[in-house]
Amino acid sequence: MVIKISYLKTLRFTRLSKLSKDDWEKFRKAGKIAASTLRKAKKYMTAGKKLKNICDSLENDIRRQSAEPAFPVNISVNQIAAHYSSPADDELALPERAIVKIDLGAHIDGRLSDTAKTYLIGPNQIYKELKETAELALEKAIKVVKPGIRPGDIGEVIETTIKEQELTPITDLSGHLIEPWKLHAGVSIPNNKPFFGFLGPKLKRGQIIAIEPFVTTAEGSEKVYDESYSYIFSQSGNNAGTPDAKKILKAVKKYHRLPFAIRWLDGLLPATRLYEGFKELLARKSLTRYPMLVSESQTPVAQAEHTVIITRNGCEVITR
């Protein structure tokens, strides 16, 4: 699941976590589960399918494989780049012609994976070019990953690949470092070479990163904007005043500060009280919201993503 780029995050020095053999096995298993579930998404890519049903089906598929969703399934259609996951009362359905990004992940005891793919509904040459370019940029980026490379070097490969196809990288969005229980662990993997020349810290053997190019049309903007509403949140504090807010915090503790969908709390409280409880927790900074991210130019967007482990001489893709 993508983050908005912050080059300040690439400045942070991140110490390698000490992981056991069991940890590595769980990361790899989480990757295989996410990959398996993402492949199954194809069967839902037909006009008229309700987005909520797709979210529920894919999340339950992860659970059936003895894992948990690392974050809510994102289904982002056309100009929506990221962070749309259905609310409980969602009636939206896939349109007759669409470019659909499915972004999902699995975790086993916090050892997590993150992967995404673009699907097409109906014939559209531009959508096809966007999808193929996102996938090409991802594969070229994976080939250069090795110990000592810097995030900006990866971003330069992505940017060059996309621009060679006369398309536009969305540079507002980035991949990220992954650590146990941390989907976004403090280092951004950009989709371009930073214009001021800072490439970020050298990446190290044993680090885990998610690489995720986003592509839009030649005339499209490199930027996205935040929508005013959000359906994905994570716990960021423990400050609650009202009984309802305390009940919400108690319910979300089981997600260990990983992102969760408000849909997952359906039935916890009446809708109005749930809304008011969320407002309180956001104001107290006990919850963080992930707003829906939309192309600034309202142009269609494609995405591709894999999670990789940096190895001695390259990297291992765990989400194929």
Legacy VTK file of the C-alpha trace (Angstrom):
# vtk DataFile Version 3.0
C-alpha trace
ASCII
DATASET POLYDATA
POINTS 320 float
0.000 0.000 0.000
1.503 3.228 -1.225
2.575 6.316 0.701
2.814 9.901 -0.449
6.471 10.658 -1.073
8.548 12.348 1.591
12.202 12.778 0.775
12.794 13.543 4.431
11.983 9.890 5.055
14.818 8.831 2.788
17.184 10.708 5.122
16.426 8.454 8.053
19.050 5.850 8.893
17.355 2.535 9.517
19.081 -0.186 11.480
18.601 -3.728 10.263
16.177 -5.758 12.311
17.496 -9.031 13.692
15.256 -11.623 12.123
15.176 -15.325 12.909
14.837 -18.152 10.418
11.194 -18.380 11.457
10.717 -14.668 10.703
12.077 -15.096 7.179
9.822 -18.088 6.578
6.811 -16.047 7.671
7.752 -13.134 5.385
8.083 -15.512 2.434
4.832 -17.304 3.245
3.033 -13.953 3.553
4.393 -13.067 0.120
3.140 -16.292 -1.441
-0.292 -15.859 0.117
-0.605 -12.282 -1.147
0.491 -13.345 -4.632
-2.016 -16.192 -4.670
-4.861 -13.921 -3.591
-3.935 -11.227 -6.111
-4.079 -13.754 -8.951
-7.601 -14.691 -7.854
-8.671 -11.046 -8.172
-8.846 -11.477 -11.945
-12.082 -13.464 -11.743
-13.846 -10.499 -10.136
-12.840 -8.021 -12.842
-16.141 -7.758 -14.673
-18.511 -4.819 -14.991
-21.190 -4.728 -12.322
-19.215 -6.450 -9.563
-19.696 -4.643 -6.250
-16.435 -3.263 -4.846
-17.345 -4.255 -1.287
-17.891 -7.865 -2.318
-14.482 -7.914 -3.996
-12.784 -6.439 -0.912
-14.484 -8.937 1.397
-13.761 -11.904 -0.874
-10.056 -11.151 -1.253
-9.549 -10.390 2.444
-11.308 -13.623 3.387
-9.135 -15.526 0.919
-6.064 -14.289 2.796
-7.599 -15.427 6.085
-8.398 -18.867 4.667
-4.684 -19.303 3.995
-3.846 -18.853 7.708
-2.777 -15.222 7.438
-4.375 -11.826 8.040
-4.665 -8.846 5.684
-1.679 -6.539 6.198
-4.058 -3.703 5.289
-7.503 -3.402 3.715
-7.743 -4.431 0.074
-7.484 -1.283 -2.073
-9.612 -1.161 -5.236
-8.754 2.069 -7.033
-10.595 2.713 -10.299
-9.540 4.965 -13.194
-8.229 8.334 -11.896
-8.223 7.129 -8.281
-4.595 6.173 -7.656
-4.794 4.532 -4.226
-6.462 4.065 -0.840
-10.023 3.268 -1.846
-11.386 0.414 0.249
-15.133 -0.016 0.530
-17.109 1.234 3.531
-19.698 -1.115 4.979
-22.573 0.404 2.993
-20.719 0.695 -0.323
-22.917 0.250 -3.397
-20.255 1.143 -5.971
-19.647 -1.385 -8.747
-17.023 -1.782 -11.452
-17.947 0.193 -14.591
-18.169 -1.085 -18.167
-14.727 0.269 -19.035
-12.082 0.756 -16.368
-8.485 0.493 -15.287
-8.540 -1.109 -11.836
-5.673 -1.241 -9.334
-5.862 -4.041 -6.756
-3.383 -3.475 -3.924
-3.284 -6.019 -1.100
-1.004 -7.651 1.442
-0.864 -10.471 3.956
0.849 -10.844 7.289
1.735 -13.700 9.611
2.546 -12.421 13.099
3.413 -9.033 11.609
5.763 -10.443 8.960
4.085 -8.888 5.987
3.949 -8.485 2.234
2.551 -5.880 -0.146
1.715 -6.362 -3.827
-0.438 -4.780 -6.523
-1.581 -5.340 -10.084
-3.627 -3.429 -12.639
-6.586 -5.095 -14.360
-8.517 -3.849 -17.385
-12.253 -3.994 -17.984
-13.207 -3.488 -21.613
-10.885 -2.699 -24.545
-8.846 0.489 -24.233
-5.430 0.965 -25.811
-4.356 3.753 -23.460
-5.227 1.687 -20.381
-3.282 -1.229 -21.847
-0.196 0.944 -22.379
-0.385 2.287 -18.823
-0.654 -1.211 -17.352
2.200 -2.628 -19.438
4.451 0.344 -18.654
3.859 0.050 -14.887
4.801 -3.643 -15.085
7.869 -2.925 -17.237
9.087 -0.208 -14.859
8.659 -2.555 -11.908
10.628 -5.365 -13.564
13.455 -3.038 -14.579
13.598 -1.604 -11.064
13.776 -5.083 -9.522
16.759 -5.931 -11.732
18.898 -3.123 -10.261
18.139 -3.798 -6.582
21.177 -5.001 -4.644
23.108 -4.007 -1.516
24.511 -0.507 -1.815
21.917 0.870 -4.209
20.088 3.988 -3.069
16.331 4.614 -3.261
16.861 7.424 -5.743
18.741 5.090 -8.077
15.700 2.801 -8.154
13.481 5.824 -8.730
15.618 6.950 -11.655
15.167 3.570 -13.376
11.400 3.774 -12.883
11.196 7.359 -14.148
13.385 6.694 -17.186
11.423 3.587 -18.163
8.079 5.381 -17.958
9.234 8.467 -19.826
10.757 6.319 -22.576
7.187 5.160 -23.238
6.126 8.831 -23.425
4.038 8.490 -20.285
4.169 10.191 -16.886
5.336 8.723 -13.557
3.322 9.785 -10.528
6.158 11.075 -8.404
3.926 12.038 -5.475
3.660 8.337 -4.585
6.371 5.948 -3.501
7.262 2.485 -2.350
8.629 1.903 1.125
10.763 -0.061 3.518
9.002 -2.902 5.371
9.805 -4.215 8.857
7.933 -6.509 11.274
4.589 -4.881 12.094
5.601 -1.808 10.048
4.168 -1.489 6.573
5.866 1.885 6.080
9.124 1.666 8.017
10.667 5.062 7.395
12.435 4.928 4.013
10.646 5.898 0.782
11.412 4.203 -2.545
10.565 6.995 -5.014
9.253 6.743 -8.548
11.749 9.265 -9.878
15.247 10.563 -9.245
14.966 13.356 -6.650
15.392 16.637 -8.483
17.798 18.002 -5.880
20.134 15.043 -6.284
19.816 13.349 -2.889
19.441 9.622 -3.517
18.849 8.438 0.047
20.761 5.990 2.264
22.389 2.916 0.781
20.104 -0.081 1.085
21.479 -3.165 2.805
21.333 -6.893 2.514
18.411 -8.220 4.537
16.218 -5.155 4.141
12.732 -5.629 2.709
11.257 -3.064 0.350
8.075 -2.598 -1.655
8.595 -1.110 -5.114
5.476 0.324 -6.764
5.534 2.419 -9.934
2.448 4.485 -10.753
1.888 5.645 -14.321
-0.507 8.086 -15.942
-0.918 9.515 -19.425
1.561 11.751 -21.266
-0.522 14.828 -20.502
-1.244 13.698 -16.931
0.109 15.258 -13.762
2.857 13.775 -11.591
0.797 14.808 -8.563
-2.153 13.422 -6.611
-4.467 15.119 -4.158
-6.074 13.896 -0.944
-9.822 13.403 -0.985
-11.629 14.778 2.051
-12.940 11.389 3.173
-11.141 8.215 4.234
-12.092 4.591 4.738
-8.684 3.337 5.913
-7.130 4.210 9.282
-4.440 3.072 11.683
-3.984 3.488 15.405
-1.387 6.117 16.287
-2.065 6.791 19.966
-4.054 5.768 23.043
-5.823 8.986 23.961
-9.604 8.559 24.174
-12.206 10.367 26.255
-15.712 9.090 25.579
-16.813 5.493 26.137
-17.408 5.063 22.392
-13.901 6.244 21.515
-12.454 3.902 24.121
-14.472 1.032 22.678
-13.114 1.755 19.194
-9.521 1.860 20.441
-10.006 -1.419 22.275
-11.358 -3.003 19.089
-8.496 -1.844 16.846
-5.645 -2.823 19.175
-5.626 -6.271 17.561
-4.365 -4.708 14.319
-1.110 -3.663 16.037
-1.119 -0.251 14.338
-1.334 -1.721 10.852
-3.978 -0.074 8.625
-7.557 -1.257 9.032
-10.856 -0.567 7.265
-13.711 1.188 9.013
-15.771 -1.574 7.360
-14.068 -4.082 9.700
-15.787 -2.370 12.657
-19.281 -2.651 11.212
-21.695 -3.498 14.026
-19.387 -2.337 16.822
-21.511 0.788 17.360
-24.439 2.449 15.599
-23.134 4.297 12.523
-23.552 7.814 13.957
-21.758 6.948 17.190
-18.985 5.171 15.288
-18.501 8.296 13.161
-18.380 10.556 16.218
-15.923 8.210 17.923
-13.638 8.325 14.902
-13.842 12.131 14.823
-12.752 12.269 18.452
-9.874 9.838 17.968
-8.615 11.697 14.898
-8.734 14.988 16.804
-6.793 13.399 19.677
-4.276 11.954 17.156
-5.065 8.446 18.318
-5.992 7.489 14.762
-4.312 8.343 11.466
-6.356 8.449 8.288
-5.306 7.339 4.812
-7.244 9.589 2.442
-8.161 8.405 -1.010
-5.499 9.638 -3.460
-6.665 10.951 -6.833
-4.787 12.008 -9.951
-4.509 15.799 -9.916
-5.178 15.841 -13.663
-8.106 13.370 -13.403
-6.281 11.070 -15.837
-6.279 7.247 -15.560
-3.603 5.602 -13.415
-1.900 2.183 -13.476
0.149 0.544 -10.724
2.370 -2.510 -10.285
4.052 -3.636 -7.053
6.196 -6.356 -5.549
7.855 -6.899 -2.171
11.523 -7.889 -2.367
14.218 -8.971 0.076
17.673 -7.553 -0.672
20.121 -10.468 -0.961
23.898 -10.781 -1.301
23.994 -9.989 -5.040
20.494 -8.819 -5.907
17.039 -9.370 -4.508
14.406 -12.042 -3.974
10.853 -11.239 -5.033
8.526 -12.797 -2.447
5.204 -11.798 -4.052
5.396 -13.580 -7.421
LINES 1 321
320 0 1 2 3 4 5 6 7 8 9 10 11 12 13 14 15 16 17 18 19 20 21 22 23 24 25 26 27 28 29 30 31 32 33 34 35 36 37 38 39 40 41 42 43 44 45 46 47 48 49 50 51 52 53 54 55 56 57 58 59 60 61 62 63 64 65 66 67 68 69 70 71 72 73 74 75 76 77 78 79 80 81 82 83 84 85 86 87 88 89 90 91 92 93 94 95 96 97 98 99 100 101 102 103 104 105 106 107 108 109 110 111 112 113 114 115 116 117 118 119 120 121 122 123 124 125 126 127 128 129 130 131 132 133 134 135 136 137 138 139 140 141 142 143 144 145 146 147 148 149 150 151 152 153 154 155 156 157 158 159 160 161 162 163 164 165 166 167 168 169 170 171 172 173 174 175 176 177 178 179 180 181 182 183 184 185 186 187 188 189 190 191 192 193 194 195 196 197 198 199 200 201 202 203 204 205 206 207 208 209 210 211 212 213 214 215 216 217 218 219 220 221 222 223 224 225 226 227 228 229 230 231 232 233 234 235 236 237 238 239 240 241 242 243 244 245 246 247 248 249 250 251 252 253 254 255 256 257 258 259 260 261 262 263 264 265 266 267 268 269 270 271 272 273 274 275 276 277 278 279 280 281 282 283 284 285 286 287 288 289 290 291 292 293 294 295 296 297 298 299 300 301 302 303 304 305 306 307 308 309 310 311 312 313 314 315 316 317 318 319
